[in-house]
Amino acid sequence: MPVSELAPALLALGELFNEASLVAYPDREPASLNIRATSQGSFVVDLAVHSPDAWEQIVQLFSGRAVSALTNLQAIVISATGGFLWLITRLRNRRIASRKRLESGQVRLVLVDGTTIDALREAVDLYDRLRARESAQRIVGPLGRPGIERVRFKTTDEPLVIEEDDLPAFALAEEEGDILLDREEERVVTLATASVEGKYKWRFSEGDRIITASMADPSFLAKIDEGEPFRKGDMFRVLMRVVQSDRNGKLHVERTVIRVLQHLPRLEQTQIDVPALDEPPPDDEPRALPPAE
């Protein structure tokens, strides 16, 4: 492979580990990568700290604390069971509806289509960083060249293999941006327009404005499939996820209804038929007597 094609991937791998070290250990000097040739056409990528005394003194290095930190950093990036690169291949650019921290230290992601994925917390944090996603895209870039079918990361654990078919998962959408705010909040909204086929977003009124949101509550969607009626003007108490991101200097807001807590149907107005003033009364009603002469 020409160096011009391999070098950008290796540089991107170094940048990714640098970014990962900032996420996992923000109070320490960033980690860096070194390349060591093993035989003709082969090489090994070594993970090392930026300088000998950046994290620990040499005597402390042998105590295992720094070694554990570097091992953890390796898992965050390339673990085949919850690492950052593995997470990209599993998500395949599908939208995340909700996140829940687990006692194991992982984060459970629930996608809009109902799929659940458990990944390392730091790996999820990396996924939210545009710079990390860009580095990942350049790492697998050689897969687009003829004759290159896979990239394989071998560690002490299960190897991570990224195939040519995984390339679309690493593509960056034009609207990708840095996450500024990501929170879940309870709201009461009024339905304006619904999209039961899932192709378009739902439109809700918050009284003084119209907002759009994706509907990601599988139990509510199942009720709709079973025939539960709803219509424009119905109110819903929902748990909504709001994500604000910086997209090329512009603020973008993405809303997702994670769960419908309560459905408040619009009240029916009772209709009363009132006869017109010039309409004669029915035959079965008493008529007024004419005045006496």
C-alpha positions in Angstrom: 0.0 0.0 0.0 1.4 3.4 -0.8 2.6 5.4 2.2 0.4 8.3 1.1 -2.7 6.1 1.7 -1.5 4.4 4.9 -0.1 7.5 6.6 -3.4 9.4 7.0 -5.0 6.4 8.7 -2.1 6.0 11.2 -2.1 9.7 11.9 -5.9 9.6 12.5 -5.4 6.6 14.9 -2.9 8.7 16.9 -5.4 11.6 17.0 -8.2 9.3 18.1 -6.1 8.0 21.1 -5.2 11.5 21.9 -8.9 12.5 21.9 -9.8 9.4 24.0 -7.2 10.2 26.6 -8.7 13.7 26.9 -12.1 12.2 27.6 -11.0 9.5 30.0 -8.2 11.3 31.8 -8.6 15.1 31.3 -6.2 15.9 34.1 -3.3 14.0 32.5 -0.9 14.5 29.5 -2.5 13.1 26.3 -1.3 9.7 25.2 0.4 9.1 21.9 1.2 6.2 19.5 4.5 4.9 18.3 5.1 2.6 15.3 7.4 -0.4 15.6 8.3 -2.5 12.5 8.3 -6.3 13.2 9.0 -7.7 9.7 8.9 -6.7 6.1 5.4 -5.5 5.3 4.3 -5.7 9.0 4.3 -3.3 11.9 3.0 -3.0 15.5 1.3 0.1 16.9 2.5 0.8 20.5 0.5 2.9 22.9 2.7 5.1 25.1 2.4 8.3 27.2 3.6 11.5 25.7 6.7 11.8 28.0 8.3 9.4 30.6 7.1 11.4 33.5 3.8 12.7 32.1 1.5 10.4 34.0 3.6 8.5 36.6 7.2 8.3 37.7 9.0 5.2 36.4 8.9 3.5 39.8 5.1 4.0 39.8 4.8 2.7 36.3 5.7 -0.8 37.5 3.0 -0.6 40.2 0.4 -1.2 37.5 -1.7 2.0 37.8 -0.4 3.6 34.6 -0.5 0.3 32.8 -4.1 -0.2 33.8 -4.9 3.3 32.6 -3.3 2.6 29.2 -5.1 -0.8 29.0 -8.4 1.0 29.7 -7.6 3.6 27.0 -7.1 0.8 24.5 -10.4 -0.8 25.5 -12.2 2.6 25.1 -11.0 2.9 21.5 -10.8 -0.6 20.0 -12.5 -3.1 22.3 -14.7 -5.5 20.4 -17.2 -5.5 23.3 -18.2 -1.8 23.7 -15.3 0.3 22.4 -15.7 3.4 20.2 -14.9 1.9 16.8 -17.1 -1.1 17.6 -19.9 1.2 18.6 -19.8 3.0 15.3 -20.2 -0.3 13.4 -23.2 -1.2 15.6 -24.9 2.2 15.4 -24.5 2.6 11.6 -25.6 6.2 11.9 -29.0 5.3 13.4 -30.5 7.9 15.7 -30.2 7.4 19.5 -33.5 7.9 21.3 -32.3 7.5 25.0 -29.3 6.7 27.1 -29.1 5.0 30.5 -26.1 4.5 32.7 -25.7 1.0 34.0 -24.1 -0.1 37.3 -21.4 -1.9 35.2 -20.1 1.5 34.1 -21.5 1.1 30.6 -24.2 3.1 28.9 -27.3 1.5 27.4 -28.4 3.2 24.2 -31.9 2.8 22.9 -32.3 3.6 19.2 -35.3 5.0 17.5 -36.1 1.6 16.0 -36.0 0.0 19.5 -32.6 -1.6 19.2 -30.5 -1.6 22.4 -26.7 -1.3 22.5 -24.5 -1.4 25.6 -21.1 0.4 25.3 -18.4 1.9 27.5 -19.3 5.3 28.8 -16.2 6.9 27.5 -16.9 5.3 24.0 -20.3 7.0 24.0 -18.7 10.3 25.0 -16.3 9.9 22.1 -19.1 9.3 19.7 -20.5 12.7 20.6 -17.3 14.4 19.6 -17.1 15.4 16.0 -13.3 15.3 16.0 -13.2 11.7 17.2 -15.8 10.7 14.5 -13.6 12.4 11.8 -10.5 10.5 13.0 -12.4 7.2 12.9 -13.5 7.9 9.3 -9.9 8.5 8.2 -8.7 5.3 10.1 -10.9 3.1 7.9 -10.4 5.1 4.8 -8.0 2.6 3.2 -11.0 0.1 3.0 -12.2 2.1 0.1 -9.1 1.2 -1.9 -9.1 -1.8 -4.3 -7.7 -5.0 -2.7 -8.1 -3.8 0.9 -11.0 -5.8 2.5 -10.6 -5.4 6.3 -8.9 -3.6 9.1 -8.1 -5.8 12.1 -7.2 -4.6 15.6 -5.6 -7.4 17.7 -5.3 -6.9 21.4 -5.3 -9.3 24.4 -9.1 -9.6 24.1 -11.3 -10.5 21.1 -10.0 -8.9 17.9 -12.0 -6.1 16.3 -12.4 -6.6 12.6 -13.9 -3.8 10.4 -14.9 -4.9 6.9 -15.4 -3.0 3.7 -19.1 -3.3 4.2 -18.8 -1.3 7.4 -17.6 1.9 5.6 -21.0 3.5 5.4 -21.3 3.3 9.2 -18.3 5.7 9.5 -19.7 8.3 7.1 -20.4 11.7 8.6 -23.7 13.4 7.8 -23.3 17.0 6.8 -25.3 18.1 9.8 -23.0 16.5 12.3 -21.9 18.9 15.0 -20.5 19.2 18.6 -23.1 18.4 21.3 -23.7 21.5 23.5 -26.6 20.1 25.6 -28.2 16.7 25.9 -31.0 16.4 28.5 -34.4 14.7 29.1 -37.3 16.7 30.4 -41.1 16.3 31.0 -43.4 18.4 28.8 -47.1 18.7 28.0 -47.7 19.3 24.3 -50.7 19.4 21.9 -50.7 17.3 18.8 -50.7 19.2 15.5 -49.6 16.6 13.0 -48.7 12.9 13.4 -46.6 10.6 11.3 -47.5 7.0 12.1 -45.2 5.6 9.3 -42.1 7.0 11.0 -40.9 8.8 7.9 -41.5 12.3 9.2 -41.4 14.0 12.5 -44.5 14.7 14.6 -45.5 18.4 15.1 -46.6 19.6 18.5 -47.8 22.9 19.9 -46.4 24.2 23.2 -49.0 27.0 23.3 -46.9 29.8 21.9 -44.9 27.8 19.3 -44.8 24.7 17.1 -42.0 22.2 17.6 -41.1 19.0 15.8 -40.0 15.7 17.4 -39.3 12.1 16.5 -41.7 9.6 18.2 -39.5 6.9 19.8 -41.9 5.3 22.3 -42.3 1.7 21.0 -45.2 0.9 23.4 -47.2 4.0 22.3 -46.5 3.2 18.6 -47.7 -0.4 19.3 -51.0 0.9 20.7 -51.4 3.0 17.6 -50.9 -0.2 15.5 -53.6 -1.8 17.6 -56.0 0.9 16.8 -55.9 3.3 19.7 -57.5 6.5 18.5 -55.8 9.9 18.6 -56.3 13.1 16.7 -55.2 16.7 16.2 -55.8 18.7 19.4 -55.1 15.8 21.8 -52.7 16.7 24.6 -49.8 14.4 25.7 -47.6 14.5 28.7 -44.3 13.2 27.5 -40.6 12.6 28.4 -38.7 14.4 25.7 -35.0 14.3 24.9 -33.6 17.7 23.7 -30.2 17.8 22.0 -28.6 21.1 21.1 -25.5 21.0 18.9 -23.2 23.5 17.1 -23.3 22.9 13.4 -20.9 25.2 11.6 -21.5 28.0 14.1 -25.3 27.6 14.0 -27.4 26.2 16.9 -29.4 23.1 16.0 -32.1 21.5 18.2 -33.2 17.9 17.9 -36.2 16.6 19.9 -37.2 13.0 20.5 -40.3 11.8 22.5 -38.8 8.9 24.5 -42.0 8.0 26.3 -45.6 9.0 26.3 -46.6 9.3 30.0 -50.2 10.3 29.5 -52.6 10.7 26.6 -55.3 13.4 27.2 -57.9 13.2 24.4 -59.5 16.4 23.3 -62.9 16.9 25.0 -65.9 16.3 22.8 -68.4 19.2 22.6 -72.0 18.1 23.1 -74.2 19.3 20.3 -77.8 20.5 21.1 -80.3 21.0 18.3 -82.2 24.2 18.9 -85.2 24.9 16.6 -85.3 28.1 14.7 -87.5 30.9 16.0 -90.0 30.7 13.1 -90.1 26.9 13.2 -93.5 25.6 14.3 -93.4 23.3 17.4 -93.8 19.6 17.0 -97.3 18.1 16.9 -96.9 16.3 20.3 -96.1 19.5 22.1 -99.0 21.7 23.6 -100.0 24.7 21.7 -100.8 28.1 23.2 -104.6 28.9 23.4 -105.8 31.9 21.5 -106.8 34.9 23.6 -110.4 35.0 24.8 -112.7 37.5 23.0 
